Amino acid sequence: MATDTALAPRDRAILEFERTRWKYRGAKDTAVLHLFGLSWPAYIQALHVILDQAAARAYDPELVGRLLRLREARRRDRSARVVGFKIT
C-alpha cells in the first residue's frame, strides 16, 4: 500500500501507462486487461484513487495535473447533460 511519500509500484506503472496516447480506446482496454488484470471500470477507479494522492502529484506533477483537468472537464460535461445544456 502506498504511503504519503511513495507510490506503490503498480500505481507508478499505471501513471507511466497513462503517458501513452491511444488512438482507439478498445486497444487501451485490452492493454489494461493484459498489463494490470483490470477491467476498464476497475482501472479507471484505481486511476482516480492514484490521482488523489499527494505522492502521485510529487511523482509526475505535469501528468497528474493534466489527468485531473480531464477528469474535471468530464465531470462538468456529465453535469451539464443532466441539466440539459452544455457549459463552454
C-alpha positions as CSV (number, residue, x, y, z in Angstrom):
1,M,0.0,0.0,0.0
2,A,1.3,3.5,-0.8
3,T,2.2,6.0,1.8
4,D,2.1,9.8,1.5
5,T,5.7,9.8,0.4
6,A,5.9,7.0,-2.1
7,L,3.7,5.4,-4.7
8,A,3.2,1.6,-4.9
9,P,4.9,0.0,-7.9
10,R,1.5,-0.7,-9.5
11,D,0.5,2.9,-9.0
12,R,3.7,4.1,-10.7
13,A,3.1,1.7,-13.6
14,I,-0.4,3.0,-14.1
15,L,0.9,6.6,-14.3
16,E,3.6,5.5,-16.7
17,F,0.9,3.8,-18.8
18,E,-1.2,6.9,-18.8
19,R,1.6,8.8,-20.5
20,T,0.9,6.8,-23.7
21,R,-1.6,8.3,-26.1
22,W,-4.0,5.9,-27.6
23,K,-5.8,6.3,-30.9
24,Y,-8.5,3.8,-30.0
25,R,-9.9,3.1,-26.6
26,G,-10.6,-0.5,-27.4
27,A,-6.8,-1.1,-27.8
28,K,-6.2,0.6,-24.4
29,D,-8.9,-1.5,-22.8
30,T,-7.2,-4.6,-24.0
31,A,-3.8,-3.4,-22.8
32,V,-5.2,-2.6,-19.4
33,L,-6.6,-6.1,-19.1
34,H,-3.4,-7.7,-20.1
35,L,-1.0,-5.5,-18.2
36,F,-2.9,-4.9,-15.0
37,G,-5.5,-7.6,-15.0
38,L,-8.2,-5.0,-14.5
39,S,-11.5,-4.3,-16.4
40,W,-11.8,-0.8,-17.7
41,P,-14.1,0.4,-14.9
42,A,-11.8,-1.1,-12.3
43,Y,-8.8,0.6,-13.9
44,I,-10.5,4.0,-14.0
45,Q,-11.4,3.6,-10.3
46,A,-7.8,2.8,-9.5
47,L,-6.5,5.7,-11.6
48,H,-8.8,8.1,-9.8
49,V,-7.6,6.9,-6.4
50,I,-4.0,7.4,-7.5
51,L,-4.7,10.9,-8.9
52,D,-6.0,11.9,-5.5
53,Q,-2.7,11.0,-3.7
54,A,-0.2,13.7,-3.0
55,A,2.6,11.2,-3.8
56,A,1.2,11.0,-7.4
57,R,1.5,14.7,-7.9
58,A,5.0,14.6,-6.5
59,Y,5.9,11.7,-8.8
60,D,4.7,13.4,-12.0
61,P,3.0,16.8,-11.5
62,E,2.5,17.6,-15.2
63,L,0.8,14.3,-16.0
64,V,-1.3,14.2,-12.8
65,G,-2.4,17.8,-13.4
66,R,-3.4,17.0,-17.0
67,L,-5.4,14.0,-15.9
68,L,-7.1,15.9,-13.1
69,R,-8.1,18.6,-15.6
70,L,-9.5,16.0,-17.9
71,R,-11.4,14.3,-15.1
72,E,-12.9,17.7,-14.0
73,A,-13.9,18.5,-17.6
74,R,-15.7,15.1,-17.9
75,R,-17.4,15.8,-14.6
76,R,-18.7,19.2,-15.9
77,D,-19.8,17.7,-19.2
78,R,-21.8,15.0,-17.3
79,S,-23.4,17.6,-15.0
80,A,-24.3,19.7,-18.0
81,R,-26.0,16.8,-19.8
82,V,-28.1,16.1,-16.7
83,V,-29.3,19.7,-16.5
84,G,-29.8,19.7,-20.3
85,F,-27.2,22.3,-21.5
86,K,-23.6,22.4,-22.4
87,I,-21.1,24.5,-20.5
88,T,-18.4,26.0,-22.6
